[in-house]
Amino acid sequence: MSPPAPDAFFLRVADGQRFCLYHAPVISKASQGNQAKGALIYLHPFAEEMNKSRRVAAQQARLLARHGYAVLQIDLHGCGDSSGDFGEASWQSWVEDVLAAHVWLRERCDAPLWLWGLRAGCLLAVDAARQLNSPTNFLFWQPVTAGKLFLQQFLRLKVAGEMLSGDSKGVMDTLKQAIAHGQSVEIAGYMLSSELARGLEATDLQPPAEAGKVIWLEASTRADATLAPVSIKRLEHWQGAGYSVHSAVLPAPTFWQTSEIEEAPALLDATLAALDAQAV
């Protein structure tokens, strides 16, 4: 069975509206009961990585819906087709977007909840889960493990741009001082507020108290690729906190940062298989 076209709508929140796509689950007659296998909220990555990832995320959402999963995609505050500018967003406003998305999805589907994050979206998933009154599982795609390091890497885009013009001296210190004093900074065409920068910097991929399930998938173009040592260490920490963990490295391009829009069929198939295995 093919899934119906996703339901596009604007979710009303306190400071505006968020663009969403809801992929309703296809429930086959052969399945037991009349319930979805799972309810997923997709949390996109940061800044330009979001645009690079749209195609793969949409393909995954459609595939999951065809196999009995309910999937809600949301453009966060100031991103995509949602209201507000990127420069107006804060980390807390993004957390509140996830909470609002959860309320909307729960009114339509009571299947086990999965927060599906890509890159920095994984950090957001963990922070939001701590404020949800619901058991939460996690689907991590190429997770960022520390917001502080990710912010530094993002700020380096500005430094790299200044190096090309021959005027990079002291750029990183200037950016950090501006953020510390509550000022916004422009990075690679994105106006980054101090609230968003400081909120991101404070995040870390630590397991919430109520243990559930974690699927941790990474992509690599290397045939012999394995999980990075930092990933292995984090997974051991999550296992130690009582989480059931599945991890793998898939042959796929790093589509969130490639110059051309890519596809990642191996990642899509592995994600479905991992979710199905956890749903048993």
C-alpha positions as CSV (number, residue, x, y, z in Angstrom):
1,M,0.0,0.0,0.0
2,S,1.2,3.5,-0.8
3,P,0.8,6.2,1.9
4,P,-1.4,9.2,1.2
5,A,0.3,12.5,0.5
6,P,1.6,14.1,3.7
7,D,-0.7,16.5,5.4
8,A,0.9,20.0,5.2
9,F,-0.2,22.5,7.9
10,F,0.8,25.3,10.2
11,L,1.0,24.4,13.9
12,R,0.0,27.4,16.0
13,V,2.4,28.2,18.9
14,A,2.7,31.1,21.3
15,D,4.8,33.3,19.1
16,G,3.5,32.3,15.6
17,Q,3.2,29.2,13.6
18,R,5.4,26.3,12.6
19,F,5.2,24.5,9.2
20,C,4.7,20.8,9.5
21,L,4.3,17.7,7.4
22,Y,2.4,14.8,8.8
23,H,2.9,11.4,7.2
24,A,0.0,9.2,8.4
25,P,0.9,5.5,8.9
26,V,-0.3,2.9,6.5
27,I,-1.8,0.1,8.6
28,S,-1.9,-3.2,6.7
29,K,-4.7,-5.7,7.2
30,A,-2.1,-8.3,7.9
31,S,-0.7,-6.4,10.9
32,Q,-1.9,-7.2,14.4
33,G,-4.4,-4.7,15.7
34,N,-5.0,-1.3,14.1
35,Q,-2.1,0.7,15.6
36,A,1.0,2.4,14.2
37,K,4.3,0.8,15.0
38,G,5.7,4.1,16.3
39,A,5.2,7.8,16.4
40,L,8.2,9.8,15.2
41,I,9.0,13.6,15.4
42,Y,11.8,14.6,13.0
43,L,14.1,17.3,14.3
44,H,16.2,18.8,11.5
45,P,19.8,19.9,11.7
46,F,21.3,23.3,12.1
47,A,21.3,26.2,9.6
48,E,22.3,25.2,6.0
49,E,22.5,21.5,7.0
50,M,18.7,21.5,7.2
51,N,18.4,22.5,3.5
52,K,20.9,19.9,2.4
53,S,19.0,17.2,4.3
54,R,15.5,17.8,3.2
55,R,15.4,15.2,0.5
56,V,16.8,12.3,2.5
57,A,14.5,13.2,5.5
58,A,11.4,13.3,3.3
59,Q,12.3,10.0,1.7
60,Q,12.8,8.4,5.1
61,A,9.5,9.8,6.4
62,R,7.6,8.4,3.4
63,L,9.2,5.0,3.7
64,L,8.4,4.8,7.4
65,A,4.8,5.8,6.8
66,R,4.4,3.1,4.2
67,H,5.5,0.6,6.8
68,G,3.2,1.6,9.6
69,Y,4.9,4.6,11.3
70,A,3.4,8.0,12.0
71,V,6.0,10.7,11.2
72,L,5.7,14.4,12.0
73,Q,8.3,16.8,10.4
74,I,8.4,20.3,11.8
75,D,10.3,23.4,10.7
76,L,11.6,25.0,13.9
77,H,11.2,28.7,14.8
78,G,12.8,30.8,12.1
79,C,13.6,27.9,9.9
80,G,12.2,26.7,6.6
81,D,8.6,27.9,6.1
82,S,7.9,28.6,9.8
83,S,7.3,32.1,11.1
84,G,10.0,34.3,12.5
85,D,13.6,34.8,11.4
86,F,16.5,32.5,12.2
87,G,18.0,35.4,14.2
88,E,15.0,35.6,16.4
89,A,15.2,31.9,17.5
90,S,16.5,30.7,20.8
91,W,17.3,27.2,21.9
92,Q,14.4,27.3,24.3
93,S,12.0,28.3,21.6
94,W,13.1,25.3,19.6
95,V,12.5,23.0,22.7
96,E,9.0,24.5,23.0
97,D,8.4,23.7,19.3
98,V,9.2,20.1,20.0
99,L,6.8,20.1,23.0
100,A,4.0,21.6,20.8
101,A,4.7,19.0,18.1
102,H,4.5,16.2,20.7
103,V,1.1,17.4,21.9
104,W,-0.3,17.5,18.3
105,L,1.1,14.1,17.5
106,R,-0.1,12.5,20.7
107,E,-3.7,13.6,19.9
108,R,-3.5,11.5,16.8
109,C,-1.3,8.6,17.7
110,D,-0.4,6.9,21.0
111,A,2.2,4.5,19.6
112,P,5.7,4.4,21.2
113,L,7.4,7.8,20.8
114,W,10.6,8.3,18.9
115,L,12.4,11.6,18.7
116,W,14.4,11.4,15.4
117,G,17.2,13.9,15.2
118,L,19.9,14.6,12.6
119,R,23.2,16.1,13.7
120,A,22.4,19.0,16.2
121,G,18.7,17.9,16.1
122,C,19.9,15.0,18.3
123,L,20.9,17.5,21.0
124,L,17.5,19.1,20.7
125,A,15.8,15.8,21.0
126,V,17.6,15.0,24.3
127,D,16.8,18.5,25.8
128,A,13.1,18.3,24.8
129,A,12.7,14.7,26.1
130,R,13.6,16.0,29.6
131,Q,10.5,18.2,29.5
132,L,8.1,15.6,28.1
133,N,5.8,13.7,30.3
134,S,6.1,10.6,28.1
135,P,8.5,7.7,27.7
136,T,10.8,8.6,24.9
137,N,13.0,6.6,22.5
138,F,15.7,8.2,20.3
139,L,16.7,7.7,16.6
140,F,20.0,9.5,16.1
141,W,21.4,10.2,12.7
142,Q,25.1,11.3,12.8
143,P,24.6,12.8,16.3
144,V,26.5,15.8,17.5
145,T,27.7,14.9,20.9
146,A,28.6,18.3,22.4
147,G,26.9,21.6,21.6
148,K,30.0,23.6,22.6
149,L,32.2,21.9,20.0
150,F,29.5,22.2,17.3
151,L,29.2,26.0,18.0
152,Q,32.9,26.5,17.6
153,Q,32.8,24.6,14.3
154,F,30.0,26.8,13.1
155,L,31.7,30.0,14.2
156,R,34.8,28.9,12.2
157,L,32.8,29.4,9.0
158,K,33.1,33.1,9.7
159,V,36.8,32.8,10.4
160,A,37.3,30.8,7.2
161,G,35.5,33.6,5.3
162,E,37.7,36.3,6.8
163,M,40.9,34.3,6.0
164,L,40.0,34.4,2.3
165,S,39.9,38.2,2.6
166,G,43.1,38.2,4.6
167,D,41.6,39.7,7.7
168,S,41.0,36.8,10.1
169,K,43.1,37.9,13.1
170,G,41.1,37.9,16.3
171,V,37.8,37.0,14.5
172,M,36.9,34.0,16.8
173,D,37.6,36.1,20.0
174,T,35.4,38.9,18.6
175,L,32.6,36.6,17.9
176,K,32.7,34.9,21.3
177,Q,32.8,38.3,23.0
178,A,29.8,39.6,21.1
179,I,27.8,36.5,22.0
180,A,28.8,36.8,25.7
181,H,27.5,40.4,25.7
182,G,24.2,39.4,24.2
183,Q,24.8,40.4,20.7
184,S,23.8,38.6,17.5
185,V,26.5,37.6,15.0
186,E,26.3,36.8,11.3
187,I,27.7,33.5,10.2
188,A,27.6,32.2,6.6
189,G,24.4,34.2,5.9
190,Y,22.7,33.3,9.1
191,M,22.1,35.8,11.9
192,L,22.8,33.9,15.1
193,S,21.3,35.2,18.3
194,S,23.2,35.1,21.6
195,E,20.3,33.2,23.1
196,L,20.5,30.4,20.5
197,A,24.3,30.3,20.6
198,R,24.5,30.1,24.4
199,G,21.7,27.5,24.5
200,L,23.4,25.3,21.9
201,E,26.7,25.7,23.7
202,A,25.3,24.4,26.9
203,T,23.9,21.2,25.4
204,D,25.4,17.8,25.6
205,L,24.2,14.4,24.4
206,Q,23.5,13.0,27.9
207,P,20.8,10.4,28.5
208,P,17.6,11.5,30.1
209,A,16.7,9.8,33.4
210,E,13.9,7.5,32.1
211,A,15.7,4.9,30.0
212,G,14.3,3.8,26.7
213,K,15.7,2.7,23.4
214,V,18.4,4.3,21.2
215,I,19.1,3.8,17.5
216,W,22.5,5.4,16.6
217,L,23.3,5.5,12.9
218,E,26.2,7.1,11.2
219,A,27.1,7.5,7.5
220,S,30.5,7.1,5.8
221,T,31.8,6.7,2.3
222,R,34.6,4.5,3.6
223,A,34.1,0.8,3.1
224,D,35.9,0.0,6.4
225,A,34.3,2.7,8.5
226,T,33.5,2.1,12.1
227,L,32.0,4.2,14.9
228,A,34.3,7.0,16.0
229,P,35.8,6.6,19.5
230,V,33.7,9.5,20.8
231,S,30.6,7.7,19.6
232,I,31.5,4.5,21.2
233,K,32.2,6.2,24.5
234,R,28.8,8.0,24.4
235,L,27.0,4.8,23.5
236,E,28.6,3.0,26.5
237,H,27.4,5.8,28.7
238,W,23.8,5.5,27.4
239,Q,24.0,1.7,27.9
240,G,25.2,2.3,31.4
241,A,22.2,4.5,32.0
242,G,19.9,1.5,31.1
243,Y,19.1,2.3,27.5
244,S,18.8,-0.5,24.9
245,V,21.2,0.5,22.2
246,H,21.6,-0.4,18.5
247,S,24.3,1.2,16.4
248,A,25.7,0.9,12.9
249,V,27.7,2.8,10.2
250,L,26.1,2.8,6.8
251,P,27.6,3.3,3.3
252,A,26.2,6.7,2.6
253,P,27.3,10.2,1.7
254,T,27.5,12.9,4.3
255,F,24.4,14.4,2.7
256,W,24.0,17.2,5.2
257,Q,27.1,18.9,4.0
258,T,27.7,17.9,0.4
259,S,27.6,20.5,-2.4
260,E,25.0,18.5,-4.3
261,I,21.8,17.1,-3.0
262,E,22.4,13.5,-2.3
263,E,20.4,10.3,-1.5
264,A,21.2,7.6,1.1
265,P,19.2,4.5,0.4
266,A,21.3,2.3,2.7
267,L,20.6,4.6,5.6
268,L,16.9,4.6,4.9
269,D,16.7,0.8,4.8
270,A,18.8,0.4,7.9
271,T,16.6,2.9,9.8
272,L,13.5,1.0,8.9
273,A,15.0,-2.3,9.8
274,A,16.3,-1.0,13.2
275,L,12.9,0.5,14.1
276,D,11.1,-2.7,13.1
277,A,13.5,-4.8,15.2
278,Q,12.8,-2.5,18.2
279,A,9.0,-2.6,17.6
280,V,8.9,-6.4,18.1
